[in-house]
Amino acid sequence: MARSSYLFTSESVSEGHPDKVCDRISDEIVDLVFREAKKAGMDPSRVRIACETLATTNRVIIAGEVRVPETLLKRARTALSSRTPLAIRW
């Protein structure tokens, strides 16, 4: 494809922007599931997780899907609910 036949764009937001906050929440959840899978001795290639976080005024919605054994899912839920909120600079 010739360079003149397409337009490249990118987006950048500053720290504390809701998009960055949502990305950190999603990343933490994905990392948590993989950490718990490793502790359980599960092969990481068997873990399937998709996580999206949406935020608006006074509301955060976490959506996605996780495919792991039920025992791991229960442990991940417990670990996630017991964690302190992320330290995010505004």
Buried (B, 14 or more C-beta within 10 A) or exposed (E): EEEEEEEEEEEEEEEEEBEEBBBBBBEBBBEBBBEBBEEEEBEEEEBEBEBEBEBEEEEEEBEEEBEBEEEBBEBBEEBBEEEEEEEEEE
